């Protein structure tokens, strides 16, 4: 129901002392308000589509997890709550880690599922890479459909994310994240374009009672500095930096400068 309260200061008295309201103007304003609401709704809907944002999640409650905690962000097709026990891991440096989920009953996972680290872009560094080594579903090893890549959650440059099955995104070697506009998508070896946001299939994540994800952290503490990204050879610079283990915070941030320093 749509209500419109006519402004009291526009009401006038007629010659007989009764109330006189300019109804033609009133209804024009009502229609104008309705049109405005429709336009506003269209703009908001378009914004949601263009932002490619992941909907509100209903899996593990991570609000109290400390920074640097790796966890599974798993969700059903209808984003419903489900009972499960979660095994998280505190990331303290390079090495191997494991996170897990054991559900009270089988669940069909939906369009978005990922491995994430709370405030990982700050704790791990924007040059750190998480590589999924293996995944077990219902106690059995799952065949991976490709190699994983690391990025920030929704490009915000806060939480670190590794997509397990994500229908909303794909790796983008040119993407940037955060206020410093650092390189968002990264891999430990090879090219970002060869990685995938769906290392499992939709069939593999149906009827899940348990999931175990084993992964390796490399480049802990490395930062991909924003100056590097603004330069012509940004991707080559960042890839070489992660490969050779040097930070971008020091002098000489371009590809040519790093070659002159003997780092490439």
Secondary structure, DSSP 8 states (H G I E B T S, - for coil): -------GGG-EE-TTS-EE--HHHHHHHHHHHHHHHHHHHHHHHHHHHHHT------SS--TT--TTEEEEE--BTT-----EEEE-EE--SSEEEEEEEEEEEEE-B-SEEEEEETTHHHHT-TT-EEEEEEEEETTEE---SSB--BEEGGGSSSSEEEEEEESS----TT-EETTTTEE--B-SSS-GGGB-SBSS-TTTTSSEEEEEEEEEEESTT----HHHHHSTTHHHHHHHHHHHT--SSSS--SHHHHHHTT--
